[in-house]
């Protein structure tokens, strides 16, 4: 693309993203009123939000350490499939994960049935413990993947040198593994803390009540149930400050491992035998069981109910697909323009980079409340439910797609910019012949992530939608609320199949295009 045209397009896209993030926030802060207006229930919601996020992040990271270590140093049949499974909860719609956990840990779940046979009291999945359990289920695989990459980033030559010096497992842990954990664990903890801080669907389905209300759930209740715009704005402003503080902490804790470079050879890590082999096997088995059982429960209970799905499921599926495809197209286009503009160092590149990452400092519900405040004098919420949901999903997916594209766009600029100028390639021919074939893989993967996120969204749509605008996650949440669990499981199976199919189609399409 011509440099001037790219700079203008990038500036317009960056301004649009910044407006989408900042205008709703400004509307929220204007409606917030005075900070001392926070009531006892609001302070309780703040305390629970911070407490559950801290506990969830700590448990996810601590439990991930033995699992990641075992996966790093053991080789066994199905290892690759298990590592791939660790990415499933990240793509899984939250409402589906909640349904699977209810099937295992709920009142009529497998765990409670086993406890009843043993004469032990039943456990309760609803309330604070259920919110924490769901967050650990969703984020433990993410922590495992991050720590596994940390272990595999230690140059193999360091382990060979340690072995030649006669280091045993305790010395390996002290001199090699502990420094890596000190570098990687804080970042993983802060990332999971932020995800738990802004989680809405989990609190909506498993929380509620005075002891298990998060700030996001309190915003929803203030707007949807009490129609108290001032209190909703106040809580949304508070949520924004929490997100900003967490993002600042993420920047502070980021640090390199300082191991230096190796030769890049992929050598197996030392795998001690004895009781450590048994401990590694137990960690891998329990982690796999924890992930597979809820997903298997959704499959087992959902298949028989497919023949008895409510009539509302199929129109809701169509609306979810429309939202996913529209937001994916907008996200991919915006990420591509911004990544190319920043990689070329066009005028205002730093501002464009900041605008692309700006949505990370807010949450979908804060954006939804702000847009509700802005649009309420103009139109009732129902008719704009789907466009607002598309806009918010675009904003929230953009940072992920942009960060996937930027390194590849920078490499493209370094490798092909001079040659393109020498051949006179620019504009659409350059985009078609040079850029897209080399950016197709991250474009396809980012598009797949955006589509899966949008398919499973249960945030903004819960604020705006009536029955006529309900998406499939919202229909599932309402089926759960009316205790029609078999129908909810069947609808969840439709949702997760559609989400994974969209992800596969975009990801495979990108890989296929890159190979041509």
N, C-alpha and C positions, 0 to 999 in steps of 0.2 A: 504494500500500500504506500502511496505517496506520503512522505513525512508530514506535510502540512495537513492533508486530509486526516491522517491518523491522529495527529495532535488535536485537531478540532473534534473529531469523533470521540476520542478518549476523554477530552475535557467535558463534553456533553454527558457522556455516560457517568463519569465521576461526579459531576454536579447532580445528576439525577439520583445516584445512590446516596450521596450526602444528604440531599433533601429528603429522601425517603426515610433515612435514619434520624435526622435532626428535627425535621418539622413535627413529626408525631411526638418526639421527646419534648420539644418546646411546648406543645399543647398540653402534654401531661404535667410539666412543671408549673405552667400557668394555673392549671386547675388544682394543683396540689395543696394550696393554702399554706398555713403555718406548720412547721415541723412539730411543735408541741401538741398538735391535734391528734397525734397517735394515741389510740386507746389501749387498754390492757390487752385486748384480743390481738391488736396489731403487734404489740411487743412480744406476745406469746408466739405469734406466727414468725416473727423475725428470729426469735431464739430457736424455734424448732427448725427453721430453714437452715440456719448456720450449724446447728447440732447434727441434723441428719446428714448434711453435706460433708461435715468433718468426719463423722463415723463411717459413712459410706465410702468416702475416698480412702480413709485409713485402712478399712477392711479390704477394699479392692486391691490396694497396693501391697499390703502385707500378705494376703493370700496368693497374690500373683508371683511373689518371689520364689517359693519352692516350685511352682508349676513352670515358670519360665526357665529356671535353672535346670529342671529335669528335661525339658524339651531341648535345651541348648546342648546338653551333653549325652543324650540318649538317642539311639537310632532304633526304630522298630517299624513293623508294617503298619501303614495307616498314619504315620506321623505327619506327612504332608496334608492329608485330609483333615486331621485334627487341628493343625495350625490354620488351615483354611476355615474350619468351623469357628475358630476364634473371631473371625470377621463377621459372622452371621448376626450376632446381636446388634452390631453397629448399624446394619442395614435393616434389621427387623423392626417393623412398626411397634412402638412401645405398647400399644393396646394388645397386640398379639402376645408379647412377652408377659404382660400382666395376666392374660387369660391362662397361659401355660403354668405360671406360678400358682394361680388359684387352683388349677386342676391338681397340682401336686401338694401344695401346702394348705389349701382351703379346708373348710369344715368337712367336706366330703371327699377330700383329696387322699392320695396314697399315703402320705406321711401320717395324717390323722387316723386313717384306717389301721395302719400298723401300730400306732400308739394305743388305739382302743383295744386291739388284740392282746397287747402286753399289759393292759390295765392301767396305762398311764394317762394323765390328763391331755386333752387336745391342745394344739397350738392355734393361735389366732393370726391369720395372715393380714387382717385389716388393722390399720392403725400405724403407729410409728415403726414397729418391727417389720410390717409389710412394706412400707416405703423404703426402708433401708435394705431389705432383702431384694426388692426389685432393682434398686440402684446397683447393688453388688452384682446381680445377675447380668445387668446390661453393661457394666463397666469393668468387671473382672477380666473379660477377654481383651479389652482395650489395654489394660495395664499389662497383661501377659505379653501382648504383641510388642509393646514399647520396651519392656524389660528384656524380652528375647532379642530384639534388635540391639539393645545395649550389650548383652553377652556376646552376640556374634560380631559386634564391632571391635571387641578386644582382639588385636592382632594375634594370629595363631603362634607367631614367633615368641610372644611373651609367655605363652603356656609352655612351649618347648624349652625356653630358657629356664623357666621355673622348675620344670621337671629335671633338667640337667643339674640344677642346684640342689636337688633332693627335696623340694617343697612337697609337703603333703597337703591334703584338703584344707586344714586350718590355715596354713601359710598362703595357699592359693586364695582363700577367702579374704585374708587380711590385706595382701599386697596387690591383688588383681581385681577381685570381684567387688570388694567393699568400695574402692574408689569409683568404680563404674556405677554402683548403686547410689553413691552420694551425688553423682552427676545427673543420673537419669530419674531417680525416684522423686525428687522435688517437682520436676516438670510434670511427671505423670500424675502426682498427687494434685497439683493445682489445676490441671486440665480436667480431671474427674470431678474435683470440687466444683468447678464452674458448671460442668454438665449437670451435676446434682442440684446446684443452686438454681438453675433455670428450668428444671424439670417440672412439667405441668401435668402431663397425662398420668404419671404414676401417682401424684398426690390427688388428682381428681378421682381416680378409680380405687385406690387403696387407702387414701388418707381421709381427711375431713374430720370434723369434731374439734374440740378445743385443743386436744393433745397432738393432732397430726395435720395441722393446717400450715401450709407454706405461704410465703409472701405471694407467690404467683396464684395460688388457689384463693387467697384472700382478695386479690385483685378481681378475679373472676366472680367471686361471691358478691363483692361490693358493686360490680357493674351489672351482673346478670340477675342477681336475686334482689339486691337492695336498691339498685339504680342510683347509687351514691357516687356521682362523678368526682366530687371533691376528694373523697376517701380513696377511690380507685386511682386518681391522679397522684395523690400523696404516696400510696404504696408503690405505684409504678416508678415514681422518682426514686424511692428508696431502693427498689430493685435495680435500677440503673446504677446507683452509687455502689451497690454491692458488686455488680458486674465489672465496673471500672476498677474497683479496688482489687478484685481477683485478677483482672487482666494485667494490672500494674505488678502484682505479685508474680505473675507468670514471667514477665520480662526480667524481674529481679533474680528469680531462681535459675534462669537459663544459664548454663555454664558448660564449657567443653570438658571432655573426659581427660584430655592431656596425656593420652597413651602414646601419641605419635603415630606415624604411618608404619604399616607392615608391608609385606610383599603382595598382599591381596589374595593369598592362597586360601581356599576354603578347606581347612583341615578340621577333622573332628576334635572337639574339646575333650580333655581328659575325663574319663568316666570311671570313677572309683567303684569298686565292687562292695561286697558285704552288705551291711545294713543300709548303707547309702543307696545301693541299687534298689532295695526294697522300698526305701522312703521315696525315691524318685517315682517308682512305679505306682505307689499309693497316691502321690500327689497328682499324677497324670490321670489316674483312674477316677478319683473323686471329682476333679475338674471337669472331665468329660461327662461324668454322670450328672453333675449339676447343670451342665448346658443341654445335654441331650434329652433328659427326662421331660422338662416342660415343653420342649418343641415336639417330642413324640406324643405327649398328651394332647396337644392341639390337633395333631394329625389324626390320632386314634379317635378322638371324640368329634372331630370336624367332618370326617368322611361320611359317617352314616347320616349326618344332618344336612348334607348337600341337597338331598331330595326334598327337604322341608324348609327351604330358606324363605324368609319373609319377602313379600313383594317389594319392600323398600330397598332391598339390598342392591338390585341391578341398576336402578336409576342412581343410587348413591355411588356405585362403582363407576358409572359413566362420569359423574361429576369429579370423582377423585382422579380418574385418568385424564380428564380435561385439565384439571389444576396441575397435575404432574407434568404433562406435556408442555403446557404453556409456560410454567415457571422454569422448566428445563431449557426451553428455547431461549428465554430471556436471560437466564443465568449464563448459559454457554456463550451467547453472543456478547454479553457484557464482559465476562471473564476474558474472552479472546481479545477484544479490543483493548482492555486495560493492560493485559499481559504484554501484548505487542508494543503498546505505547511506552510502557515503563521499560521494557527490554531495550528499546531503541534510544532511551534517554531523551524523549521529546520534552519540550518545555512544560514544566509543571509535573514532571514524572513523580516526584516525591509526594505531591498532593494527591495524585491519582492512586499511588500505592496506599496512602493513608485512607483514602475514601473506600478502596476495595476492602480494607480490613475493618472499617468503622462499624459495620453491623455486629462484629464480635463483642462490642461494648454494650450491647443491649440484648433484649430477649424478644421472642415473638409476641408474647402477651403484652409487653410494654408498647411495642409498635402497634399492636391491635387496639389497645386502649387509646393511644394517641390518634390513630386514624378514626376511631369511633368518635372522639371528641371533635375532630376536624370536620367530619362528614355529617354529624348529627344535625346541624342547622340546615343542611342542604337536602338530605335524603334520609329516609328510614334505613336501618341497617340491613334488612333482608336483601334488597336488590343488589347491594354492593358486597355481599358476603363473599362471593367467589372471586371477583376482581381483587378485593383486599387480601384474601388468602393467597392468591397468586403473587401479588406484590411482596407480601411479607416472606413467603417462601423463597422468592428470588433473592431478596436481601440477605436472608439467613444462609442460603447455600452459596452465595457468591464468594465469600472468603475461602471456602474449601476448594472450589473450582479454580479460583485465581491462583492460589498457592500451588496447586498441582501443575498449572500451565507455566508459571513464571520462570522456573529454572530451565525448562525446555525452550521457552521463547528467547531467553538470554543466550542459550547455546546456539539457537538458530541464527540470531543476530550476529554472533561472533563468527560463525562458520560460513554463512552464505550472503551476508550483506554486501560485501565488496563484489562478489561474483554476480549478484543480482543487478547491481548498478552497472557493472561492465557490460552485461547482456541487455540492459535497458528494460529489465523486468520490473514492473510496479503495478499497483492497483490490483484489480481482480485476477489478472493472469498470474501475478506473483503469489497471491493468496492461494490460488488453485494448484499451481505447479510446484511451489516451494514450501509455503507455510503449512497448509493443511495436511499434506502427507507426513510431515515430520512432527506435527502436533496432534495427529489423530489419536494416538494412544491416550495421552492425558485428557484430551477432549472427550473421548468416549467414556473413560473412567469417571471423570468429573460429571458428565451428563448422567451417567448411571446413578451416581451418588445423589445428585439433585433430584432425580425422578423418584428414587426410593424414599428420600426424606419427605418429599411432598406427598407421596401416596399415604404415608403413615402419620401425617400431621394431625394432631388433635389439640390445637392451641387457639389460633385466631378464629377458626370456624366455629368453635364452641361459643364464642362471644356473639357472633353475628347471625348464625344460621337458624332458621326455622326448619320445620320438617321438609319444606320444599327445597331448601338449599343444603340439606345435610349430606356430608360425605360419608364414605364407608366407615372410617374410624369412629365418627360420631354415632352412626347407626349401631355399631358394635357396643360402644359405651352405653347407649340407651338400652340395648338388649340385656347387657349385664345388670344395669340398674333395675330392670324388671324381672331379674332372676330367670331369664330364658337362656340358660347357659349353653345348652346344646346348639341352639340356633346361633348364639354368639360365637361358639367355636367354629361352626361351619362358615359363618361370614368371615371370621378371622383367617380361615384357611384360604378363602378366596382372596382376601387382602394380601396375605404374605406371598401367595403364588403370583399375583399381579405385580407386586413390588419387585420380587426377585426376577420375574420375566422382563420387566422394564430395565432393571440393572443389567441383566445379561445381554439384552438386545443392544443397548448403547455401548457397553464395554466391548462386546464381541465385534460390533460394527466398527468401532474405532480401531481395534487390533487388525481387523480384516482390511480396512482402508489403508492402514499404515503399511501393510505387507504388499499392496499392489504397486 
